[in-house]
Amino acid sequence: MKLIGFFNRDGGTFRTTDMEAYESRAEAVFREAGHDFNAIVFSGREIVPAMERAARRDDIDGIVAGGGDGTISAAASIAWKNGIALGVVPAGTMNLFARSLRVPLDIWQALETLAFGEVDHVDIASANGRPFIHQFSAGLHARMVRYRNSYTYRSRLGKIGASARAAFGVVLNPPEFEVDFEAAGVYERRRVSAVSVSNNPFGQNALLYADSLTGGELGFYTAKPLKPLGVARLAIDLLRGKVRENADVMIMHPAQVHLHFPKLHSKANCVMDGELRPLERDVALKLHPGELKVLVRQGLAAQIDEAERREVAP
């Protein structure tokens, strides 16, 4: 394959990495695997426009993106829109998409996995046409991200600390709002503290990422209006990977969800793949099964298919 690597030197692990050495190693590994590969290091401000320009070319088969969840989300959007493959080097704080794809979280090991891997097709979702690979959310999560963004931090540990402070702030001041939803033939108005729609249902893990990205369904979650004690219980269940057991949470697995916020505040926000954005009054969420091409470990697709067949067998 003809591939171009885009590495965000401002992203998480890369901030403390010798990027010249990493660029050279990436080129050596991918060329050893038989690919036509060139790697380029960019700043966070430069990397997305550079990936967009490259994806419009008609002589490349894919891009390999290295950085945090924001960089990877942008790269996935670009790859999906242009019909090219995406390789993910997890250099961020959470690396949620990489975890779902089972890419090694060590940035050096990830190169070997991707270079000697294979192309698989996974699901991607969209909200009003804007793609996302992890989740769309409003309420508790959006408020936490807004609080976190108001703090100053300059490192991965600093971001984790800011997130902890923000989470504590949300526990003490949870939001409450109305939402109308349509999903799987159900029409309902609810008063909630949180709404979340994920690209495939979350697995039983504390970080809330999908165990599989080929299930062909969204995860749709709402939480009843919560007081501080209820938010604390929900947070504990999230950390235990037991959100499905929380009585305040409703869960559905539709292919599409339509949300309407009848009393939308002018400054209301949502979060898409970790990015805080203005919340629209109406949001149409849709899954696009198998439309994103990704590089995964050799043989992983067949292994997952076999595991899923065993799960549904009588």
Secondary structure, 3 states (H helix, E strand, C coil): CEEEEEEECCCHHHHHCCHHHHHHHHHHHHHHCCCEEEEEEECHHHHHHHHHHHHCCCCCCEEEEEECHHHHHHHHHHHHHHCCEEEEEECCCCCHHHHHHCCCCCHHHHHHHHHCCEEEEEEEEEECCEEECCEEEEEHHHHHHHHHHCCCCCCHHHHHHHHHHHHHHHHHCCCCEEEEEEECCEEEEEEECEEEEECCCECCCCCCCECCCCCCCCEEEEECCCCHHHHHHHHHHHHCCCHHHCCCEEEECCCEEEEECCCCCCCCEEEECCEEEECCCEEEEEEEEEEEEEEECCCHHHHHHHHHHHHHCC
